[in-house]
Amino acid sequence: MDFFKIKRSIKKSPSLKRRAKTFCASSFDKLTLENALGLSTSSNSNLCFHREKNQVAYPAGCVIVLYNWNTGKQDHIVNVARKTITALDFHQDGLHLVTGESGHQPAVRVWNIEDKTQKIEHLGHKFGIPVVAFCPNSNFVVSIGTQHDMVVNVWNWKNGTKIASNKISTKVHTISFAEDGKSFITCGVRHIRFWYLESTKNLQTIPLLNRSALLGDQKSLFFCDVATGHSFRTMSSFAITREGVLCEFDVKRHLTKWVELKVSAAYALDVTTKYVFCGCSDGIIRVVDALSLNYVATFPKPHFLGISVSSFTEQSHYSMHPENATYPECIALKIDEHNNKAFAVYSDHSLYIWDIFNVKRVGKYWSGLFHSSEVWGIEMFPWKLENKQSFPVGSFVTCSSDNSVRIWNCFTSSSSNSQSVPTNEMANIYSKDLLEALYLDSDISSLSQKDSDHSGSKVEKEINIDDWRKAGARCVAVNFTGSHLAVGDRAGNVRKVLKKYLTMRFMRIVVWFALVLCLMIFFKLNTKIPKIREISVNGYHLADEIYSKCGKSNSNDVNLASSQIFVLEETKVFMCLILKAGSTFFKHSLKHSGITVKRPPLYVWNATEYRKIAVFRELLEILLSAYKDKFKNCHLKHKHGICGPWKGFANYVANYARFHTPFSPLAKLKPPVFPQNVSFSDFVSFIIHIHKLKGGAFHLETSEFNVPAWTWRHWASQVVHCRICMMKLDYVVLFEEIPSLVKTGFPDFGIDPSFKFKPFVSNISELKFMYSQVSDEDLFYLGTIMYGLDYYHLPYSFSQFLQRIERKIS
């Protein structure tokens, strides 16, 4: 006795799913990444640009984002190894990009930017590659491993050979090549080292020559970035320390001069012909003269931490910063002198593009604000509502470990990339994609990811598990109207967000003592919500949209969803008869047992006192049953033996047979043709013809075929109907097991156990005989379209059906 009980929808791990039942697999092969909201840049090693292409590149996990600041469009390269990108650099030709990655056996990969494909990979590190760089004016690539790897490699990326290598004992943060490409500099904790490349024709790997800088009294400093001079300053090199000291080295590696930037910490620098740009703490970017190291200017500060971006909609709002505001650190900084652009990444994972045509009057060209930590939840806002939209169509909400909930829309921006003037009523001056940011509390420490201490070891802090403010959001849910949000955090708190067009307040509810993993918003019974028919209509349109993208069609009649749902009050059963699995049998058996069947009241699908039951049947058995009961033997069900509209339908089948299957016996019959004359194979061939003619639907139009509109549902897609009402089933019953289940009293439909069942299930010999008339091509087509979208969660499959009828299809 096979039956199974479903208490809730539980997703299986991918390894346990039946791979052959993938929903619309062909459509997923065509998916392309359109937009990446976020970045994982942590230093200048994983931020680069190309001035001819007008592109800035940065990593977002295992994806390389190529952002064109002129068009505002993104291109993407996905790492084929699915490993996190930790370093990248553009080639001078603008056609290639080199990346390093983290994880076991990482590779140095060179990518073709035009076709987004990997051109070559080099395996020479074990644990991670935090630094890679192209050598100017040559075919060399330098890659540096982690402090556990302790290897510096030089590759000829065109022929795939390693030409030089050496050991290194400290962690390297960044690298900078000299303009002539004959040497490069690395920096780290108490580390500034000059490396020299020698041209050789030896095919074997040679040692890479290097010398340490002469630091003098500054040997204990933490050097976090380094850059070589340009033009008349090519003989000089610059380095910046975490303590906020800018240092200059000469060609003999001597520390010749230094200057304090008057900041609490510094993180990044870049050098142009005239200036040195330094990224520092508290959102500060200093500009000093490259020749004298005298102070020149300071960039405007970015947004402050904890900003509500929806309140900043005009240019005059740039200066509206509260007192004692906290700003994120500038952790990566690149300067495009040719296009007068500065690219700055801040510690809250925000990206700014500054216009530096006049360094003393710097303006913001573009900015993007993203989550600064893991994103745990994402929910779409409802977009087909009768009332006014709370947010633009296509908006969605995310929650993150950074204690923020953010509302996004990637379709609200205009074609223009400038953000100085908002392009719609909900636009702001800081981000074209971010509509609003909500914060779980006033603690903003989790918004900016601080680096480790100077020694490279993490600073241990006492963690108080009762401090709910530092927990981070773990899940989010949106109600039907989009007016309420619920947020669960990692400390067991649930917060309800009340919204009235960007006026929001939190109602905190402490309900658990551990992290909240899932949320769902239910509605009150006195709240105006969609009725069953409204839900069916929305589900119908949604299914149509999904199926059209899959190259299929969903032609459900929405009246069916509201007319084929019944409630058995005596036994408290909520039954769905949409599936056409023995609905006639149930009506007769329930009537015999004295059970009252009526329409359901509103909201009954969420009522816990009812048991939600649906009956499923083998789909190809239903097709055979429809042929016998509703078509061929229709004259037996009428007291005068009249087939009615099916007689006309039989002539349509005959006409089709005359033109497409001229050797069929049906094609030789003269009109009129009766349903009794139509064989099962001719019936199947015409049904498939209808499916192809209607663009992937089984719908028989009444005006076209002169048949009852409900008849086509007997061989239409079943599980799609069940999806319309979104009912969570408690029991799923297999049709062929009903007689044995009723005798045992499970599930309790209320049917009299002594009720004598007619043989309503096709016997195996009949199945074999009837489907032996169907050609291999037609049978394969039926199995593909019916089992491709249905029954992926039931013990029915096309292969099992073929085994039952002892049929093999090559």
N, C-alpha and C positions, 0 to 999 in steps of 0.2 A: 504494500500500500504506500504509494509515493505521494507525499504532500509535504509542503514546507510552509513555515510561518515567518512572516516578516513583521518585525516590530518597528524598525526604522530603516532608513536608507543608509546602508553601510558600504562604503567604497572599499573594494578589495585592492590589495597591492598589485601593481602592474604585473608582477611575476605570476599571480594567480588568475589573472583574467584570461579568457579565451581569446587569443590573438586574432583568430579568424573572424571575430564578431565586431571588429572595429567599425564605429559609426562613420560612414561617409569618409573612408580613409583617403580616397582620391582627392578630396577637397583640401585636406591638411597638407598634402604635398605642395600645394600652390600657395600656402600662406607665406607672407613676407612681413618682415618687421618694419613697421612704419615709424615708430617713435619710441625712444627710450627715455624715461623720466628718471634720471638719476645718474650718478657717476661714482667711481671708486678711486679717483685720483688722490694720492697721498703726498706726492712730492713732484719736483720738476722732472723726475725720471719717467713719469707716466702722463706727461702733458707735452704736446708738440703742435706745430702748425706748419703750413706751407703757404708762402706768400703768393705764389702764382695761382694756386688753386683756390685761394680764399677759404681754406678749410683749417679748422682746429680739431685735433684728434685727442680723445681721452677714453679711458676704459670704463665700462659699466659691467662689472663682473667678467663674464667670458665673451662680452661683445665689445667691439671697437666702434665707437661713435665718431663719425666724420661729419662735423657740423659746418655748413657753409654760412658764414655770417652775412653774406650779401643776399642770398635767397631765403635764408631761414629754414632750409631743408636739411634733413639728416640722411646720411648713408650709413650702412652698418656692415661690419665684417664679423661673422660669428666664428669663434675659435672652434675648429673641427674637433679638438680634443676635449672641449667643454671644461677647460681649466681657466682659472681666473687670470686675467691679464694684469701683470704687475709692472711692465715697462714697455715703452714704445718710442719710435722715432721715425720721422719722415726721411726719405732719400731726397737728394737734391733735385732729381728729375721729376718729383711729384707723382711718380707712377708706382712706387713701391713703399712699403711700410714694414718695419721690423718690430717684432714683439717678443717679450719675455713673459714667462708664466710661472705660477706656483704649483706645488704638488709634486708627487713622486715622478722622477725622470722627466723633468720639464724640458722643453725644447725651445730653441731660438727659431722663430718662424718668420719668413719673408713672404709678404702678401702682395699680390697684384691688385692695386686699388681699382683699376678699371672694371675688371670682371669679378672682383671680390673673392678671388681664389688664392689658395696657398701655392706659392711657387717652389719653396724649398724649406727644409727644416734641418736643424743641427742639434744633435744630442750630445751634450758634453758636460751637463750638470746633473746633480742628484736631488736637490731639495728645493731649489727656487732660483729665479733669475730676477733680481730687483732692478738691474740696470742693463740696458742695451743701447747701442748708438751706432749709426752709420759713420764711417770715416769720410770726411770731405775729400773729393777729388780722387777717390780710389774705390776698389771693390771690397773693402774690408768692413767687417762688422765686429764690434767689441761687445762681449757679454761678460757680466760679472755675477758670480753666484752669491748665495747667502754666506753668512759667517760660518755656517756649518759646512758649506761646500768648499770655501776658501780657494776658489779658482777664478782666474781671469783668462779668458780665451779670445783669440783674434781669428776670425774666420774670413775666408774668401767666399762670399755668399753666392757668387755666380757658378763656381765649380764645386762648392760644397766641401772644401778642404779646410782643416785647421792649420794655420801657418805659424802661430805662436801661442804660448801659454805660460802661466806662472802662478805661484801661490800667493795668497794674501790672507793675513791673519785677523783682520778687523772688518767690521761691517761697513760697506760702502753705501753711501746715500745717493750720490749723483756723479755724473761724469761730464766733462767738457773737452771738446777737441780744439786744438789750435787751428787757425784758418788754413794753414798749409797742409793739415792732415798728417803731419809727421810725428805728432805727440798728442797726448791727452792727459788730463788731470783727474784724479779721483779724490773724494773727501769723505770723512766720517768722524767717528769719535777719536779725538787726538790724532787725526790722520789727514795729511795732505801729501799726495804722492804724485810724482811726474813719471809718466810712462813714455817710452820711445819706440816707434815702429821703424824697423829696418827692412828695406827691400831685399829679397833673397829669392833665388831660383831653386833653392833646396826644397825637395818635396816633403821632407820630414819637418815635424813641428820643432821650432827653435824656442829657446827661453826668451821671455819678454823682459827687456831691460827696464829698470825703474830706479828712481831715486826719491828719497824723502825730502820734503821741504824743510828748510832750516827755520824753525819756529821760534827759537830763543825762549823768552819768558812766556810766550803764549802757547807752549806745547801741551797744556792741559785743557785747552778749549775744545768744545764740541763743534766741529765744522759741519754744517748741515747743507751747504750748497756751494758750488764753485762755478766760475765762468771765465773764459778767456777774453782778452781784449780784442777790439776790432780796429781796422784802419791804422791810424798812427799809434794806437795803443796795443798793437799785436804783441809787443814784447812784455806786456804786463798781464797778470792774472789776478782775479779777484775771488775772495772767499768770504762767506758770512758765517758767523758763529751763533749758536743758540742764545748766547748771552747778549746779542745785539751789537756785535762789533764787526765792522766791515774792514777786511784786510786786503792789502795789495802785495803781490809777489813780483819780483823781477825775473828776468830770463835765467838768472843763476839760482833761482829757487829761494832767494832771501826774502824775508818779510820786511819790506821797506817802509811801509806806513800803514796806519790803521786809524779808524775814527769810530767813536761810539754814536750809535743812531738814536740814543735816548728813548729806547723802548724796553719793555720788560723782557721781550724775546723776539728772535728773528728766525725765519724759516726758509726763505727762498730769495734768489736774486737772478737778474739777467742784465746783460751789458749791451749797449749800443755804441755807436761812434762817439757820442758826446756824453752819455749819461750812464749811471749805474742805478738800477731799480731794485729796491729791497722790499720784500714782503715780510711784514712783522706782525706782532700780536695786536689785539684790539682793533683789527681791521685796517691797520695803518700800512700804507705803501710809501716809502721814502724815495725821493729822487735826489741823487748827489752827482756832482760833476766828476766825470771819469778821469780828468787830468789832476785836479786838485783835491778831490774828495770833499769839496765844500757842499754844504746843504743848498738845494735848489728849490724843491717844492715837496708837497705831500698830496697824495690823491684824496679825493672825497671818500668818506667812509661808506661802506655798504649798508645794507639794512641791519637793524639791531635784532638780536635774538629775541624770539617771542613776538615777532611782529604779526599783526593782523593785516594781511596784504589787501584785503578788500576795502580798507579805510584809506588807502593811498592810491588815488586815481588821477591826480594832477601833478604837474611838474613842480609846483610850489610845495608839494608835500615832501620833497626830498630832504628839506631842512627841518622837517617836523619830527625831531627825535626827542624822546623824553630825557629828562635829567637822569644821570647815573645809568644810562643805557649800556648794555654789554654787547660787544661786537665780536664776530668770529675772527679767528686768526687767518692770515693769508699764508697758506701752506704751499702754494705753487704759483709761479709767475713766469710768463713768457712774453717777450716784447717783439712785435713785428714792426720794425722801423720803416720798412717800405710802405706799408699800408697805414701807418700811424695807429696801430692797435695794440692794446695790452690785454692779455688773457690771464685772469686771476681766479684761482680756485681757493675757496675759504673752508675752514674746518667744519662748517655745517653742511658741506657738500653742495654749496652754491657756486655757480660759475658766472663771472662777470666779464664782459668785453668792454674795455674803456677806450675812448677816443683820446689819443695823446698828441693830436696835431700841435697843441700848445700845452706843454707839460705843466704850465702854471695855471691853466684853466682846463683841467681834465673833465670830460663829461661821460656819462654812461651811455654806451651804444646799445647794449643788450645785456640781459641777465636772466638766469634761471635758478629757481629755488627748489630744492629737492629734499627728500628725507635724508637724515644723516645717519640712520641705522637701519636694521633689518625691517622690511615690510612684511607684516604678518597677515594682514587681511585686506581684501578688496571687495567692494560691492557696487553694483550699478544703481543709479537712481532711476526710478520709474519714468518712462518717457512717453507713454501714451495715456495721458490723463485728460479728463474733461476740464479740470480747473486749470488755472494759470500755473505754468511751470515754475517750480521753486528755483531750479537751475536750468541752464540751457540743455537742449537735447544732447545726449551722449555723455553727460557728466557722471563721474564715479567718485567714490570715496575710498581712501586707504588709511590704514593705521600702522604705526611703527613703534619700535622699541625706543624711539627718541621722544616718547611722551606726546606725540602730536597726531592729530587726525586731519587729513588734508583732502580737499575737494578739488578735483581736476576736470578739465575739459580740453581735449586736444583739437577741437574743431571750431573753436570760437574766434581764433585769430584771423585776421585778414591776410591777404597775400603779402602785404607790406610787412617787413621785419621790424621796423622801428617801433619801439614801445614808449616813446615819449608822450603819445596821446592814446588813450584807450580806444579800442575798435568796437567795443560793445558795452552794454550797460553794466556788465560785471567785470570788465577788464581792469587791471591795475598796472602800476608803473614798474613793478618788479618782475612779473612773470606773465607770459602769455598763456601758459597752460594751467597754472595754479590759480584757482578762484578764491579759495579761502583756506586758512590754516587755523585749527583749533588746538589748544593745548590743555592737557589734563590738569595742570596746576601751574603755579607761578615759578616752579623750579625749572630753570633753563639749562642746567648743567649737562643734561643728556642731549641737548641740541647741538653742542659743539664737541667733537671728539678730540679731547686733548691727547697730545703725544705722551710717550713715556718720559721718564726722567733722563738726565744727561748721561747716565751710565748705560742706558739702554734697557734696564730692568724695570718692570712694572711696579708702580707704587701701590702697595697693598693698603686697602682701607677697610675699616670695620663696617660690615654690611648689617643694617638693621632690617630684618624681614618685616617688621611692623610698619616701616616707613613706606606707606602706599604711594607716596608722591613720586618715588623714583622707580616705579615698577615698569612702566612702559605699556603701551596699548598692545593687546594680543589679538582681538577680534572686533569686528564692527558689523552692524546690521542696520538696514534701512526699512522703514515701514512702507505700506502701500502707496501713500500719498507723497512720500519724500519729505514730510514735515518733521519727522522725528528720527533721531539716530540713537543707537545704543552701543556703548563701547565697553568692552571687558578688558581688564589689565592683568598683569602677571602676578598681582598680589591678591586676586580674588574680588576685586571691586568691579561693580557694574555702574556705569554712568549713563544717565538718560539726557540726551541733548534736545532741548526744546528750541525750535527754530521759527523765526518770523522774519524772513527775508534779511538774512545776515545779522539779525539780532539774536544772539544765542546765550544761553546760560546752562550750566551743568546742574544736574541733580544726582549727587553721588549716593549709591546704594551699596553697602558692604554686605555681601551675601556668601562669600566663600573664604576659605583659608589657604587656597592655592590658586594658581593661574586659571583664568577663565578661557576655555578653549573654543567655545562656540556660543553664538547668540542668535536668537530669532525673535523678531518683534511680532506679537500678536495684537489683534485689534479688539476693541470693546464691541459688544453686540449693538450698542446704540450708535455706533459710528457708521457713517455712510460708507459702505464698502461694495465692491462689485458683487453682483449676484452670480449664480451658477452660469446663467446664459452669458453674462458679460465676461466672465472668466473664459468661457468656451470661445467667445468671439476673439478675445485678445490672444488666447492660445492658438486659435486657428491662423490668425495673421502672422504670429511669431513663427509657427511651424512652416507656413508658406515661405517666409523670408529665409529661414534656415535651409529648407529643402531646395529652394531655388538656387542657393549658393552651391549646393551639392550636385547641381545638375539634375535634380529630381523635382517632382511636383507633389504637393499635398492638397487634394481637393476635397477636404472634409466638409460635410454639411453641418453647420454650427447648430442647427436645430436638433441634431442627434444627441449632442452632449447634454442638452437640457431635458430631452424627452425620454431618454433611456436610463435614467438614474432613479432607483426606487428604494423605498424604506419599508422593511418588514417590522412593524411596530411590536408584534407579539414576541418576536425573538431578538429584537434590537439589532437588526442586521441592516447595514447600508450596502446595497448591491448595485454594481455597475453592469448593465446588460448591453453596453455599447459594443462589446467585443464580438457579438453575434455568435457566441459559443453556446448554443442550446437555449436561446432565449425562449423559444416556443415551448421547449420541454419544461423549463422552470415555471412558466405561467400555468401550464396545465397541472403540474405536480403540486404547486402551491395552492391553486384553486381547489384541487381534490382534498388537500389537507386542511382547508379552511383558513388559510393564512391571508391576511389583508395586505394588499400591495398598494402603496400610494406614493405620490410625489414627495420628495424630501422638502422639509422646511429650509429656510435660509441658514447658512452657517453650519449645516449639519456635518460637513466634511471634517470639521475640527472637533466635533463633539466626542468626548472620550467614552460616553456610555454606549456608543454604537460600534459594532465591529464592521470594518470596511473589508468587503470581500469582492474579488473578481475571479471569473472563471476563464481559463485560457484553453485553447484547443489547437491541435496541429493545423497549421494554416492551409496546407494542401489538402487536408481532409475536409476543411470547410469549403474549399473550392469544389470538391467532388460532391459534397452534400448539397451545395447550392445548385449544381447542375442537375442533380436528380430531383430534389424536392421543389425547387422554385422554377425549373425550366422544363425538363423532359417530362416529368409527371404532373405538370400543372393541370392537365385535363382531368386527372383523377381527383383533384381537390375541389372541383366545381361540380355542382349537382347536375348540371346539364352537359358536363364534359367540354366546356368552352375554355380555350386557352387564353382568350382575351388578347392583350397587347403582346404576349409572347409569340403569338403566331407571326406578327409582323417582324419581330426581332429575329425569328428563325429564318425569314426570307433575307434579312440583311446578312446573316451568316452564310446562307446559300450563295448570295451574290458574291460575297468575298471569296468563297471557295471556287467559284467558276473562274475567277481571274487569277487566283494565287495558288490553288491546289487543284488543277484540272483533273488529276487522276483520282480525286476523292469521289466516293459514291454519291456524296451530297451534290457535287457539281453536275452530275448527270440528271438530277431530278428536275422536272419542270415545275414551275410555280402553279399553285401555292405549295409552299413547304411548311410542314408542321414541326413543332419542337421534338416530337417523337422520332423524326427522321434525322435529327442532328446528332452526330456522334460526339463523344467526349473530346476527341482530338480536334475536330472542327471547332467545337466550342472554345477550347483552350487557344487555338490559333487565332480566333477572332478576338478573344479577350486580350491577348498580347498585342494584336493589331491596334486595339483601342488604346492600350497603354502607350504605345509608340506615337499614335496619332494625337493623343491628348498631351504630349510632352511629359510623360511620366505619371499619368493618372489613370485610374480605373473608372472614371466617371462616365456614366451613360446618360446623356442629356435626354430628358423626356420628350422635348420637341423634336429631337433628331431621330431617336430610335423608337419613340412611341411606347416606352416601357415605364413602369412605376419608378419614381426617382430613388426609392429606397433600395432597389434591387442590387445596385452595384456595390453596396456596403458589404455584401456577403463575401466578396473576394477582395475587398480593399484592405489597406494596411490597418492592423488591429491596435497595436500598442500605441500608435499615434493618437487614436481616439482617447485612449486612457490617459495620455499625457495632457489632454486639453483641460480636464477638470482639476488636475494637479492633486488628485486624491492620494494620500498615503495609505497604502493597503496594509491591513493586518494579516489577511490570509490570501494566498494565491492557490487556487484549486485547479488541478488538471481535469479536463473534461472527461477523459476516459476513466478516471478514478471515482467519479461521482457515485455510481451504484454501491460500491464497497464502502465509501465514506458515509453515505446516508444510513446504511445499515448499522454502522458503529456509532452514529449520532454525532460525528464530527465532520465538518463544522455544523453547528446546529442551525440549519436553514429553517427548521420547522416542518420538513417534509416527513410524512408518515413513513416509517421504516417498512411497512408492509406494502407500500406502493409498488405496483408491478411496472418495471421499466420496459419500454419498447427498445429493441436493439438500435439505439441511436448512434452508435459508433460503427464506422465502416469496418468490416472484417478484413483481414489481411489479404485473403484471396481476391476480394473485390478490388482492393487497392492495387494489387499487382496487375490484375486484368485491365482495369481502366487506364492506369498510367502506362501500361505497355503499348497502348495506342498512341501515346504522345511521343513525338520525335525527341531525340537527344537535344537538339537545338532549342526546342520550345521548353523542354523540362529544365534545362540549364538556365534559360532566361527567367522562368518562374522562380526557381530557387534563388537566383541572384537578386531579383527585385524584392522578393517577399522576405527572405531571411537576412537580407543585407541591412534592413532598417528595423526589423522586428525580432523579438524573442532573444535578444542578446543576454537577457537575464533569466531565461527560462530553459528548462531541459529539452528544448526542441532545437534541431539544427537540420540543415539540408542534407548533410552527409549521413546523419542518423536516419533520416527518412529514406534516402536511397538504399541504405542497408535493410530497412524494413521491407521494401518492395523488391529487394534483391536486384537492384539496377546499378549498372556501372556506366559512367559517362566519361569518355576520354577527353 
